[in-house]
Amino acid sequence: MTAPCFASIDSFRSAFEKGLFDILKQDSLGAFILACANATFTENIYQLMKPALLERFSYWQEKLLAGELKDAPPEDISVFTRLAELGMSALEVTQYKQEGQWEIQYNQLRSFRPMRNAGHAPDSISKPFDKDGFHFNKPFMQKEVFYEGNTAGKQVGMYYNKFPFADLHLLIVPEREQEKPQFLTEHDHDFAANMINVLSENISGLVLAYNSYGASASVNHLHFQLCQREADLPVLLDGWLHNGGSEPYPLTAFKYSDTKDAWQKIQSLHEAVIPYNLLYLPQQVVVIPRKMQGSYEQPDWTAGLAWYELAGGMTVSDRTVFDSLKQTHISQVLASLAA
């Protein structure tokens, strides 16, 4: 049975927006940052939430000036300090443009986020779960829940992405109490493929994505990312070789209509210790092998190259870069990640 919030795109969006208002009311600096980042991602939500956001911003700014944020997590204090220095009036809503086949996103607030594991240079695609590290079972994370319940046959926690880069962006954590690391098993792969099929029965344009450890996964606790798109990601365009076209993608992508075939490819990457990014769509799985994070020269205009970037969407937080980034440069960046 599908949860009411996934009965239609209108139900999903309505529940998503209501949840942001509820989160904003919490007496939590992290909750304010989450609500602000999600609101400024979409113009319509920002206009709805702007009065309440400005009121809460003033509240937290007063606490910052009075030195009353000492009990807040250091990373939240760091993010809010940067936001306070910028000022809400200078905070811009996320913008998009096309550059050839590629999508470029100007996302000002996302540059404030902590890097966590995505900033490390690992030598493996797996690492044991760390109870002392950041994970989704931390008590404060339960304040960021969008929905928790049975979905596609598993108990699933769905969390707002604190720094979103996609519309209706959620983090999906299956069976979070089991404390699985970010290393995919066939069982969880099958669940992901089934989940996107189930949710897509009522809502079109859904994408479920996965970053392996070593492929810019920022949290070593098994999770996927869910979002909704009106247009196909660049990697899904018909002209590419892996979609039946004639043009090779800058790095090799594999598309499967059979879940078992996709798993065989994923298993071969595990055996070869090659990191990868995945896209789950209705009746499709796209597998993109890539170089290990930290093993390549990353452009200074990006904070990371994960599933969205390897699918052809570039996130930048500098207006000058947004205006000047060219198609050939993006193609070169993607090609440099080929495994």
GUSE-705068 format. One record per atom (N, C-alpha, C): y, x, z. Coordinates in steps of 0.2 Angstrom, whole numbers, padded with zeros to 4 digits, always signed. Layout:
// GUSE-705068
YXZ...
This chain:
// GUSE-705068
-0006+0004+0000+0000+0000+0000+0006+0004+0000+0011+0003-0005+0017+0007-0005+0022+0004+0000+0026+0009+0003+0031+0007+0008+0036+0003+0005+0040-0001+0008+0045-0005+0005+0051-0001+0002+0052+0005+0005+0057+0009+0003+0056+0011-0004+0049+0011-0007+0048+0013-0013+0046+0008-0018+0048+0002-0016+0046-0004-0020+0050-0004-0027+0056-0001-0027+0060-0001-0033+0065+0005-0032+0068+0007-0038+0073+0012-0037+0079+0009-0033+0080+0003-0033+0086+0000-0029+0084+0000-0022+0078-0001-0020+0075-0001-0013+0076+0006-0011+0074+0011-0015+0074+0018-0013+0081+0021-0012+0085+0019-0016+0092+0021-0015+0095+0018-0009+0094+0012-0008+0097+0008-0003+0095+0011+0004+0088+0013+0005+0085+0015+0011+0088+0023+0012+0089+0026+0006+0091+0033+0007+0098+0033+0009+0103+0029+0007+0110+0029+0009+0110+0026+0016+0106+0021+0018+0107+0019+0025+0105+0024+0030+0099+0028+0028+0097+0033+0032+0102+0038+0033+0106+0040+0028+0112+0045+0029+0117+0043+0034+0119+0036+0034+0124+0033+0038+0121+0034+0046+0114+0032+0046+0111+0033+0053+0111+0040+0056+0110+0045+0051+0109+0052+0053+0116+0054+0055+0121+0052+0051+0128+0054+0053+0131+0052+0060+0128+0046+0062+0130+0044+0069+0127+0048+0075+0122+0052+0073+0119+0056+0078+0124+0062+0081+0123+0063+0088+0127+0068+0091+0124+0075+0090+0124+0077+0083+0120+0083+0081+0124+0086+0076+0126+0093+0076+0130+0096+0071+0125+0097+0065+0119+0098+0066+0114+0099+0060+0114+0092+0056+0114+0086+0060+0114+0080+0056+0120+0079+0052+0126+0081+0055+0132+0080+0051+0132+0084+0045+0129+0091+0045+0129+0095+0039+0124+0092+0034+0119+0089+0036+0114+0086+0032+0117+0080+0028+0121+0076+0032+0124+0070+0029+0129+0072+0024+0133+0077+0026+0139+0079+0022+0136+0082+0015+0131+0086+0016+0128+0089+0010+0125+0084+0005+0122+0079+0008+0119+0074+0004+0124+0069+0001+0129+0068+0005+0135+0063+0002+0138+0067-0004+0140+0073-0003+0144+0076-0008+0140+0078-0014+0133+0077-0014+0129+0078-0020+0130+0073-0025+0132+0067-0023+0133+0061-0027+0139+0057-0026+0143+0057-0031+0150+0054-0031+0150+0047-0027+0145+0043-0029+0145+0036-0026+0144+0036-0019+0139+0040-0017+0138+0040-0010+0144+0043-0006+0147+0048-0009+0152+0052-0006+0158+0047-0004+0160+0043-0009+0165+0038-0008+0163+0033-0003+0157+0031-0003+0155+0026+0003+0155+0029+0010+0154+0036+0010+0153+0039+0017+0159+0043+0019+0164+0044+0014+0170+0048+0015+0174+0046+0022+0175+0040+0023+0179+0039+0029+0175+0041+0036+0169+0039+0036+0165+0041+0042+0164+0049+0042+0163+0052+0036+0162+0059+0036+0168+0063+0039+0174+0061+0037+0181+0064+0039+0181+0063+0046+0179+0057+0049+0180+0056+0056+0175+0061+0060+0169+0061+0058+0164+0066+0061+0166+0073+0060+0169+0075+0054+0171+0082+0053+0177+0084+0058+0181+0079+0060+0187+0081+0065+0184+0081+0072+0179+0077+0073+0175+0078+0080+0172+0085+0081+0168+0087+0075+0165+0093+0076+0170+0099+0075+0175+0098+0072+0180+0104+0071+0183+0105+0078+0185+0099+0082+0188+0100+0088+0183+0104+0093+0177+0102+0093+0172+0106+0097+0171+0113+0095+0172+0115+0089+0171+0122+0086+0177+0125+0089+0183+0123+0089+0189+0126+0091+0189+0127+0099+0186+0122+0102+0186+0122+0110+0180+0126+0112+0176+0129+0107+0170+0133+0109+0165+0130+0112+0164+0123+0110+0159+0119+0113+0152+0118+0109+0151+0123+0104+0146+0122+0100+0140+0127+0101+0141+0130+0107+0136+0136+0109+0129+0134+0109+0127+0127+0111+0121+0125+0111+0118+0123+0104+0122+0123+0099+0119+0121+0092+0116+0127+0089+0111+0126+0085+0107+0131+0082+0112+0136+0078+0111+0143+0079+0116+0147+0076+0117+0146+0068+0112+0144+0065+0113+0143+0057+0117+0137+0056+0117+0132+0060+0121+0126+0059+0129+0128+0061+0130+0132+0066+0136+0134+0068+0139+0139+0062+0135+0143+0059+0137+0147+0054+0139+0143+0048+0135+0138+0046+0137+0133+0040+0143+0129+0042+0144+0127+0048+0150+0122+0049+0156+0127+0049+0155+0133+0052+0161+0137+0052+0164+0138+0045+0160+0140+0040+0162+0141+0033+0165+0134+0031+0162+0128+0032+0164+0122+0030+0171+0121+0033+0172+0122+0040+0179+0121+0043+0184+0126+0040+0182+0132+0038+0187+0137+0035+0189+0134+0028+0184+0131+0024+0186+0128+0018+0190+0122+0018+0188+0117+0023+0191+0111+0024+0188+0106+0020+0188+0100+0022+0184+0094+0019+0188+0092+0013+0195+0093+0013+0199+0091+0007+0197+0096+0001+0195+0102+0002+0193+0106-0003+0186+0106-0005+0182+0102-0002+0175+0102-0003+0174+0097-0010+0170+0100-0015+0169+0096-0021+0162+0093-0022+0162+0088-0025+0156+0084-0026+0152+0088-0032+0146+0088-0031+0142+0092-0036+0143+0089-0043+0143+0094-0048+0145+0092-0055+0139+0096-0059+0138+0093-0065+0133+0095-0070+0136+0096-0077+0133+0101-0081+0135+0101-0088+0129+0104-0091+0128+0103-0098+0123+0106-0102+0125+0112-0106+0121+0117-0106+0123+0123-0110+0117+0125-0114+0117+0122-0120+0111+0122-0125+0106+0118-0122+0099+0120-0121+0094+0116-0118+0095+0116-0110+0099+0120-0107+0099+0121-0100+0104+0117-0097+0102+0116-0090+0106+0112-0086+0110+0116-0081+0116+0116-0080+0120+0120-0075+0123+0115-0070+0122+0116-0063+0124+0112-0058+0129+0116-0053+0135+0113-0052+0140+0116-0048+0139+0113-0041+0136+0117-0036+0134+0114-0030+0138+0118-0024+0144+0117-0023+0148+0121-0018+0144+0122-0011+0142+0116-0008+0140+0117-0001+0133+0120-0001+0129+0120-0006+0122+0123-0005+0123+0130-0004+0128+0133-0006+0129+0141-0005+0129+0142+0002+0130+0138+0007+0131+0139+0014+0124+0139+0017+0119+0137+0014+0113+0136+0018+0109+0143+0019+0106+0143+0025+0102+0149+0027+0096+0150+0022+0094+0157+0021+0089+0158+0016+0082+0157+0018+0081+0158+0025+0074+0158+0028+0070+0163+0024+0063+0160+0022+0058+0164+0019+0060+0166+0012+0065+0162+0009+0067+0163+0002+0070+0169+0001+0073+0172+0006+0077+0178+0006+0072+0185+0007+0066+0184+0008+0061+0189+0010+0058+0192+0003+0055+0198+0003+0052+0200-0002+0044+0201+0000+0040+0196-0001+0033+0196+0002+0029+0200-0003+0023+0202+0000+0018+0206-0005+0012+0202-0006+0012+0195-0004+0007+0191-0005+0009+0184-0006+0005+0179-0008+0006+0172-0010+0004+0168-0004+0002+0171+0002+0000+0167+0007+0002+0171+0014+0003+0167+0019+0004+0170+0025+0002+0165+0031-0001+0167+0036-0003+0162+0041+0003+0158+0044+0002+0152+0046+0007+0148+0049+0010+0151+0055+0016+0151+0056+0020+0154+0062+0023+0149+0066+0020+0147+0072+0022+0142+0077+0029+0144+0079+0031+0150+0079+0037+0152+0082+0043+0152+0077+0041+0152+0070+0046+0152+0065+0048+0145+0064+0052+0144+0058+0055+0137+0057+0049+0133+0053+0048+0127+0056+0043+0123+0053+0045+0115+0054+0041+0111+0051+0043+0104+0051+0041+0100+0058+0038+0104+0062+0036+0101+0068+0041+0102+0074+0046+0106+0072+0051+0107+0077+0054+0100+0079+0055+0099+0086+0058+0093+0088+0064+0091+0085+0069+0095+0083+0075+0093+0080+0074+0091+0073+0069+0093+0070+0068+0091+0063+0066+0083+0063+0064+0080+0068+0062+0073+0068+0069+0069+0067+0074+0072+0068+0081+0068+0067+0083+0068+0060+0079+0071+0056+0080+0072+0049+0075+0068+0044+0071+0064+0048+0066+0060+0044+0069+0054+0040+0067+0053+0034+0068+0048+0030+0063+0042+0031+0057+0044+0031+0051+0040+0031+0045+0043+0034+0041+0040+0038+0035+0043+0040+0030+0037+0040+0024+0039+0037+0019+0034+0037+0013+0035+0032+0009+0031+0030+0003+0032+0026+0006+0031+0019+0005+0036+0015+0007+0036+0008+0001+0040+0003-0001+0036-0001-0006+0038-0006-0012+0041-0002-0014+0038+0004-0020+0039+0008-0019+0045+0013-0013+0047+0014-0012+0052+0019-0006+0050+0023-0006+0053+0030+0000+0052+0034+0005+0057+0032+0011+0055+0030+0016+0059+0027+0022+0058+0030+0026+0064+0032+0033+0064+0034+0037+0066+0028+0042+0062+0027+0047+0063+0022+0054+0065+0025+0057+0070+0024+0063+0073+0027+0068+0073+0022+0075+0072+0024+0080+0073+0019+0081+0081+0018+0082+0083+0012+0084+0090+0011+0091+0091+0013+0091+0096+0018+0098+0097+0021+0103+0100+0016+0101+0103+0011+0105+0106+0006+0102+0104-0001+0103+0097-0003+0100+0095-0009+0103+0098-0016+0098+0098-0021+0100+0100-0027+0097+0095-0032+0095+0089-0030+0093+0084-0035+0094+0077-0032+0094+0072-0036+0096+0065-0033+0090+0063-0029+0092+0059-0024+0087+0056-0019+0081+0062-0017+0084+0067-0015+0080+0073-0014+0077+0073-0007+0070+0073-0007+0066+0073+0000+0061+0079+0000+0060+0081+0006+0054+0086+0007+0048+0082+0010+0043+0083+0007+0037+0079+0008+0032+0083+0012+0030+0081+0018+0025+0085+0022+0019+0081+0024+0014+0083+0020+0007+0079+0022+0004+0082+0028+0002+0077+0033-0002+0079+0039+0001+0085+0042+0008+0084+0044+0012+0090+0047+0009+0092+0053+0005+0088+0057+0003+0091+0063-0003+0096+0062-0006+0096+0057-0011+0101+0055-0008+0108+0054-0002+0109+0053+0002+0115+0053-0002+0120+0048-0002+0117+0042-0004+0121+0036+0001+0125+0033-0001+0131+0031+0004+0136+0028+0006+0133+0021+0011+0136+0018+0013+0135+0011+0008+0138+0006+0002+0136+0007-0004+0138+0002-0008+0132+0000-0008+0131-0007-0011+0125-0009-0018+0125-0009-0021+0120-0007-0029+0119-0008-0030+0114-0013-0036+0113-0015-0037+0108-0020-0036+0101-0018-0038+0100-0011-0037+0094-0008-0030+0091-0008-0025+0096-0006-0018+0094-0006-0015+0094-0013-0018+0098-0018-0016+0097-0025-0018+0090-0028-0024+0088-0026-0026+0081-0028-0022+0076-0025-0020+0077-0019-0015+0072-0016-0009+0072-0019-0006+0077-0021+0001+0077-0024+0001+0074-0031-0005+0075-0035-0005+0072-0041-0006+0064-0040-0010+0062-0035-0011+0055-0034-0004+0052-0031-0001+0055-0027+0005+0053-0024+0011+0051-0029+0012+0056-0034+0017+0054-0039+0015+0049-0043+0008+0048-0045+0006+0042-0049+0007+0036-0045+0006+0036-0039+0007+0029-0034+0014+0027-0034+0018+0032-0032+0025+0031-0032+0029+0029-0038+0026+0032-0044+0029+0030-0050+0027+0024-0053+0023+0020-0050+0021+0013-0052+0027+0009-0052+0032+0010-0047+0038+0006-0046+0044+0009-0047+0044+0016-0048+0050+0020-0049+0049+0025-0054+0053+0024-0060+0053+0029-0065+0057+0035-0064+0055+0041-0067+0059+0047-0066+0058+0051-0060+0053+0050-0057+0051+0054-0051+0048+0060-0053+0049+0065-0049+0046+0072-0050+0045+0074-0043+0038+0077-0042+0036+0080-0036+0035+0088-0038+0038+0092-0034+0038+0099-0036+0036+0103-0030+0033+0109-0031+0030+0114-0026+0032+0121-0028+0034+0125-0023+0036+0132-0023+0030+0135-0019+0026+0139-0022+0021+0143-0019+0025+0148-0014+0021+0151-0009+0024+0156-0005+0025+0162-0010+0031+0165-0010+0032+0171-0014+0036+0168-0021+0037+0162-0021+0040+0159-0027+0046+0155-0025+0050+0158-0020+0056+0155-0017+0055+0149-0012+0048+0148-0009+0047+0143-0004+0051+0145+0002+0055+0141+0005+0060+0143+0010+0056+0142+0017+0051+0138+0017+0048+0136+0023+0040+0137+0023+0037+0141+0027+0030+0142+0027+0026+0137+0031+0027+0130+0028+0023+0125+0031+0022+0120+0025+0016+0118+0024+0015+0115+0017+0019+0109+0016+0023+0109+0011+0027+0104+0009+0029+0104+0001+0031+0098-0001+0033+0097-0008+0040+0094-0008+0043+0094-0014+0049+0091-0015+0049+0085-0020+0052+0080-0018+0052+0074-0022+0060+0072-0024+0061+0070-0030+0067+0068-0032+0067+0063-0038+0072+0060-0040+0072+0056-0046+0077+0058-0051+0075+0058-0057+0080+0060-0062+0080+0055-0068+0086+0054-0071+0087+0049-0076+0085+0053-0083+0086+0059-0083+0084+0063-0089+0079+0068-0088+0075+0070-0093+0070+0075-0092+0073+0082-0090+0069+0085-0085+0071+0092-0084+0070+0096-0091+0074+0102-0092+0074+0105-0098+0066+0108-0100+0062+0110-0095+0056+0112-0096+0051+0107-0100+0053+0100-0099+0049+0095-0101+0051+0093-0108+0056+0096-0111+0059+0094-0118+0053+0095-0123+0053+0091-0128+0048+0091-0133+0048+0097-0138+0053+0101-0138+0053+0106-0143+0050+0112-0141+0048+0113-0134+0044+0119-0132+0037+0119-0134+0034+0125-0134+0028+0126-0137+0023+0122-0132+0024+0122-0126+0019+0119-0121+0019+0112-0121+0024+0109-0124+0025+0102-0125+0023+0099-0132+0020+0104-0136+0018+0102-0143+0023+0104-0148+0029+0107-0146+0034+0109-0151+0033+0116-0154+0038+0119-0156+0037+0126-0160+0040+0132-0156+0045+0130-0151+0049+0135-0148+0046+0138-0141+0045+0144-0141+0042+0146-0134+0047+0146-0129+0044+0144-0123+0049+0144-0117+0050+0151-0115+0055+0153-0112+0057+0160-0110+0051+0163-0105+0048+0159-0101+0042+0162-0098+0037+0156-0099+0030+0159-0098+0025+0154-0100+0024+0148-0095+0024+0142-0098+0022+0136-0094+0016+0133-0097+0012+0130-0092+0006+0127-0094+0007+0119-0092+0005+0115-0097+0005+0108-0095-0002+0105-0096-0004+0101-0090-0010+0098-0090-0010+0091-0089-0014+0087-0092-0015+0080-0091-0021+0078-0086-0025+0084-0085-0031+0083-0081-0030+0087-0074-0030+0084-0069-0029+0087-0062-0034+0093-0061-0040+0092-0063-0045+0098-0062-0043+0104-0066-0041+0103-0072-0039+0108-0077-0033+0112-0073-0028+0108-0071-0023+0111-0068-0025+0115-0062-0030+0113-0058-0032+0116-0052-0035+0123-0054-0039+0123-0059-0042+0129-0061-0037+0134-0063-0032+0132-0066-0026+0137-0067-0023+0140-0061-0022+0135-0056-0019+0137-0050-0023+0142-0046-0030+0140-0046-0035+0144-0043-0035+0151-0046-0034+0152-0052-0034+0158-0055-0028+0162-0053-0022+0159-0052-0016+0162-0050-0017+0165-0043-0021+0161-0039-0022+0163-0032-0026+0169-0032-0031+0169-0036-0036+0175-0036-0032+0181-0039-0027+0180-0043-0023+0186-0046-0017+0188-0042-0016+0184-0036-0010+0185-0032-0004+0184-0036-0003+0179-0040+0003+0178-0044+0006+0171-0041+0012+0172-0039+0016+0166-0037+0017+0161-0043+0019+0155-0041+0020+0150-0046+0024+0144-0043+0027+0140-0048+0030+0134-0047+0027+0128-0050+0026+0122-0047+0023+0117-0050+0028+0111-0051+0026+0107-0056+0029+0100-0057+0024+0095-0057+0024+0090-0053+0019+0084-0054+0023+0078-0056+0021+0076-0062+0024+0070-0065+0018+0065-0066+0019+0058-0068+0014+0054-0069+0009+0056-0074+0003+0057-0072-0003+0060-0076-0001+0067-0079+0003+0071-0076+0004+0077-0079+0005+0082-0073+0003+0088-0074+0005+0094-0070+0007+0100-0074+0013+0102-0072+0016+0108-0076+0015+0114-0071+0012+0120-0073+0011+0126-0069+0015+0131-0072+0020+0135-0068+0024+0140-0071+0022+0146-0067+0018+0151-0069+0017+0157-0066+0024+0161-0066+0025+0165-0061+0031+0169-0061+0031+0176-0057+0036+0180-0057+0036+0186-0053+0037+0184-0046+0035+0188-0042+0036+0188-0034+0043+0188-0033+0046+0184-0028+0053+0185-0026+0054+0191-0023+0059+0194-0025+0061+0201-0022+0059+0206-0027+0055+0205-0032+0052+0210-0037+0056+0211-0043+0062+0207-0043+0066+0207-0050+0073+0207-0047+0077+0209-0052+0085+0209-0051+0087+0202-0052+0090+0199-0046+0092+0192-0046+0100+0192-0048+0102+0188-0052+0109+0187-0053+0113+0186-0047+0119+0188-0046+0123+0187-0040+0126+0180-0039+0125+0176-0045+0128+0170-0045+0123+0164-0042+0117+0167-0041+0112+0162-0038+0109+0164-0031+0108+0159-0027+0105+0160-0021+0097+0161-0021+0094+0159-0026+0087+0159-0027+0085+0156-0033+0079+0158-0035+0076+0155-0042+0069+0152-0040+0069+0145-0039+0063+0141-0037+0062+0136-0042+0058+0131-0041+0056+0126-0046+0061+0124-0050+0067+0122-0048+0072+0119-0052+0075+0124-0057+0076+0130-0055+0078+0135-0059+0073+0137-0065+0067+0137-0063+0062+0139-0068+0060+0133-0072+0062+0127-0070+0062+0121-0075+0068+0120-0079+0073+0125-0079+0078+0125-0083+0085+0123-0080+0085+0122-0074+0092+0120-0071+0094+0125-0066+0100+0127-0067+0103+0133-0064+0109+0130-0059+0108+0132-0052+0113+0130-0047+0117+0136-0046+0124+0134-0046+0129+0139-0045+0134+0136-0040+0137+0140-0036+0142+0138-0031+0149+0141-0032+0150+0144-0038+0156+0147-0040+0159+0144-0046+0165+0141-0046+0168+0137-0051+0168+0141-0058+0170+0148-0057+0171+0152-0063+0164+0153-0066+0159+0154-0062+0152+0155-0065+0150+0148-0069+0151+0143-0066+0150+0136-0069+0153+0136-0075+0159+0138-0076+0163+0137-0082+0161+0142-0088+0158+0148-0085+0157+0153-0090+0150+0155-0092+0145+0152-0088+0138+0154-0089+0135+0151-0096+0132+0156-0099+0130+0154-0106+0123+0153-0107+0121+0150-0112+0114+0148-0114+0110+0155-0114+0112+0160-0118+0108+0166-0119+0107+0169-0112+0112+0169-0107+0111+0172-0101+0106+0169-0097+0106+0162-0097+0100+0159-0093+0094+0160-0096+0093+0160-0103+0086+0162-0106+0084+0169-0104+0089+0174-0103+0087+0180-0101+0085+0181-0094+0088+0177-0090+0086+0176-0083+0079+0174-0082+0078+0168-0086+0071+0165-0085+0066+0170-0088+0067+0173-0093+0062+0178-0097+0061+0184-0092+0066+0186-0088+0065+0191-0083+0060+0190-0078+0058+0183-0077+0054+0181-0071+0046+0180-0074+0045+0181-0080+0039+0180-0083+0033+0185-0079+0028+0182-0077+0023+0185-0074+0019+0190-0078
